[in-house]
Amino acid sequence: MSRSIPAQFTVEQRQFMTAVTTSRRHLFLRATAGAGKTTTLTEAAWHLEERGVYFAYNRHAVSDLQPRLPARVRALTLHAHGFRLLQQHLGSPLQILDEKGRLVASTVIPDRTQLHAPAARAWTIAREEGLHVPTPEQAKWLADRAQWPAAPDELVDLIPVFHQVGADLWSDAGAADFTDLLWLPVTLGYGMGSLALALVDEAQDLTPLRQRYVLHLLGLNGVSASPGRLIFVGDSDQSIYTWAGADPMALSRLKERVDALELPLSVSFRCPREVVRYARAHSSFIRPAPRAETGTVEHVSAETATYERGDVVLCRTNAPLIRLALELMSRNLSVAVTGRDLAQRLRDGVTEAFPPSFENDAVTDLVRAYLEPVAAPLKVRVSTGDQGARRALTELLDVGRCLRYLAWVVSRRTGVGTQADALTLLGQLCREDAEADVLLASVHRAKGKEWPRVTVLYPELMPLSQGDEAEERAVQFVAVTRAQRVLRFAYGKEAWAAQQLVMPGVLPAAEAEVAPEVPAWAEGLDSALPEPSPVRAVSLPPSSSGGRSILPPLPVGGPTVATVTDPRAEWPLFGGGTPMPLGLVRERLAALAEEDRTLLRTWAVDGLTLLQGVEAPYVAVHEAHLALFERAARQARLAIPAMFGTGVPVCVFEGPLLRVRLARKVRLSERVLRVALGDLELRFDRLSGELLDGAEPLAPFIRPAELGRLQAS
């Protein structure tokens, strides 16, 4: 196509565009917060000839996207697309039945009215998770998620019946709820293989059902003769919806399922340098833009913090937001606590917990009585160490605190309040009003948004002790990276008095750009191989070649940084210019130590050995070297195979791609394997498969499995 790549695109964006246009592979673009992923993905749509759909996460994104896309690519949410499919098969106007879950529950268990609401929630979650007949363990997990107060084992028998009744309501009356918009097409086969191209944003937040829906439309479920192409964008560092059914392994499962090539987008254009510094305490992937402003990070007491028009307040839980919103309303500031899910949950709570009229002194007892049927069994399980129950109980108690605040306010003046007044107050607080003076939201509701000045309220609440470690780290990362200019941390009384302040990470040290020497193995390689991609990558030089090795300044009173002596002359990991959390270094090395390729595995194992006995919270590393080894591992896992012919399979790096080339065996001795790749002769170590002359992360290599086959032949 004639359209050129925008001149302002970074090297990473250009590498992605090269893969889009020169390869037919499925692609995964890992994009950090504020990295321009939407701009990059919409640009990709212009360079593709296929008709397709850009799947955005919500309808607000859709309205912004469509004018930026070519006419052949339609912007839709997954559920809007599902609505159209069901409409086509129904043949008459489709009406969404929001209460279908309760209708199903009342049909199956008519006499147990107190279970209708949690049963509806359980059925919705079961569909999102693809649970047709849950196991006892899955039923226990489902009971936690749905706040099901009866025996979890009942759900093993009830869920399949719910599915059947729900399907009958669709076939007999055309009744579908929101979840059915995806569930029915997948289970009934509507639209299978109907898409040639799908561009999927925020892929880390896809539930199993949403993943299945996309693969179903593209015909990637193994039954289509000509499946479509999938290009998806996401970041595991922003995977915060596990609690809502998102698959925590969504990105890795999708990559593996479709054999996608992964490419990075690591530079944030949203966040100033100081904000990126704090974000790097939770993700070493994010980097500041070269000309990023410094920005401001402030630490304040929540008791004395002031707010003004345009402020946004984020918190890990909802009760502090409701309390602050009520306080700000008393100061004549308009507020909006965003989140339809929260509003509905609190509406249900108000109507079920409080009678038409109630006394102020009775509020605590009324809320306790409302929560107890669900809280009591959770407390029993918490006492046995059940972390899932602990999290469910925490969320339940958060709802209880919100209800108490609402009821106390409407009953405080006269000592008596009404359910109607509480619902009215709730409506004044929980609304989608972008024009309010101060917006308040949970971190989860803030995902995908950005504002000039953001206050993180009670940061000491993060991470939740009962939460999943990876998800809690992602929640903290998302909270910090919403700020475009000013980031404030507003601490509770105890944390502020003890000065238990949020600690930043460390910005990556700037590295001097040094032209590396061309290794011996690369001379003549261009003539031996087919035309490579326009973007070619070269290995970074060892630190002795001129990279900076001075530690950047740490914050006053910051963590201790260990300096480990690394005896490796080439590609040392330790002693570089970037302090990195010790646990993160070990985690990344442990992942590399699982790789099949000998060079990567031994480098990682040696690094872990050098870390034995280190206790400091940070260790100084050559981050560029670590990133390069990880890149080599990532590309090796997604190698483009040689489709035809015979010979020795040699893995060759070509820019963002790795291809398997078939070489002619020249000689196999006790120690050396000689092969000819075009006019180039390469010498590999027979045991490791690495080059004898110039082994390095992005040098050609032979997989251990192929060596085993050669030695057996």
Secondary structure as UniProt FT lines:
FT   TURN            7..8
FT   HELIX           11..22
FT   STRAND          27..31
FT   TURN            33..34
FT   HELIX           37..46
FT   STRAND          52..56
FT   HELIX           59..65
FT   HELIX           66..68
FT   TURN            71..72
FT   STRAND          73..77
FT   HELIX           78..90
FT   TURN            98..99
FT   HELIX           100..108
FT   TURN            110..111
FT   HELIX           113..115
FT   HELIX           116..129
FT   HELIX           136..146
FT   TURN            152..153
FT   HELIX           154..173
FT   TURN            178..179
FT   HELIX           180..188
FT   TURN            189..193
FT   STRAND          197..200
FT   HELIX           203..205
FT   HELIX           208..218
FT   TURN            219..223
FT   STRAND          229..234
FT   HELIX           236..238
FT   HELIX           242..244
FT   TURN            248..249
FT   HELIX           250..258
FT   STRAND          261..265
FT   STRAND          267..268
FT   HELIX           273..279
FT   TURN            280..282
FT   STRAND          287..288
FT   TURN            290..291
FT   STRAND          296..301
FT   TURN            302..304
FT   TURN            309..310
FT   STRAND          311..315
FT   HELIX           319..330
FT   TURN            331..332
FT   STRAND          335..337
FT   HELIX           340..353
FT   STRAND          357..359
FT   HELIX           360..362
FT   HELIX           363..382
FT   TURN            383..385
FT   HELIX           387..412
FT   TURN            413..414
FT   STRAND          416..418
FT   HELIX           419..429
FT   TURN            434..435
FT   STRAND          438..442
FT   HELIX           443..446
FT   TURN            447..448
FT   STRAND          451..457
FT   HELIX           459..461
FT   TURN            465..466
FT   HELIX           469..480
FT   TURN            481..482
FT   STRAND          483..491
FT   HELIX           493..497
FT   TURN            498..499
FT   HELIX           520..522
FT   TURN            523..524
FT   HELIX           525..528
FT   HELIX           543..545
FT   TURN            556..557
FT   STRAND          561..562
FT   STRAND          574..581
FT   HELIX           582..592
FT   TURN            593..594
FT   HELIX           598..610
FT   TURN            611..613
FT   STRAND          618..621
FT   HELIX           623..637
FT   STRAND          648..654
FT   TURN            655..656
FT   STRAND          657..668
FT   STRAND          672..677
FT   TURN            678..679
FT   STRAND          680..685
FT   TURN            686..688
FT   STRAND          690..691
FT   TURN            697..698
FT   HELIX           704..712
//
